[in-house]
Amino acid sequence: MFGFKIFFVKQMPGLYILFITVSCTAQNIPAPVKATFEKSFPHTVVKKWDKEGSNYEANFSKDGKTMSATFDANGTWKETETDIKIEELPPSVLSYIKSNYRDAGIKEAAIIETAKDKMYEVEVKRKDLLFDMHGEFLKEEQD
């Protein structure tokens, strides 16, 4: 689905500039994806659907937290990401970042849950740092 917004900005008497913005969202979300989302997150409204490669990502809020859940085209749940406050990170994560990324600020933090694992994800210097739930460093990935 595409959405258009048209803006007219008056620059000088009689001269207007036309701005058109286009926004798009994944319009054809497969029924199995929607069904799995609704079963996994009942009474939750999706703010936005995104298509990431062959997967579909639902962006929503639940219990005051900003979240996203990813599903494949068959509706199989892949992962859920829940944004958290930096203060909610374990001290060992903050210590690791302070020691290894001295001048870098934390852009965002989240808890990632998959069928196999649950971990912290911290974005620093365009990199995602992953930590286990005890705060032990696992790996670094490019954002």
ABEGO torsion letter per residue (X at the ends): XBBBBBBBBBABBGBBBBBBBBBBBBABBBAAAAAAAAAABBGBBBABBBBBEABBBBBBBBGGBBBBBBBBAAGBBABBBBBBBAAABBAAAAAAAAAABAABBBABBBBBBBAABBBBBBBBGGBBBBBBAAGBBABBBBX
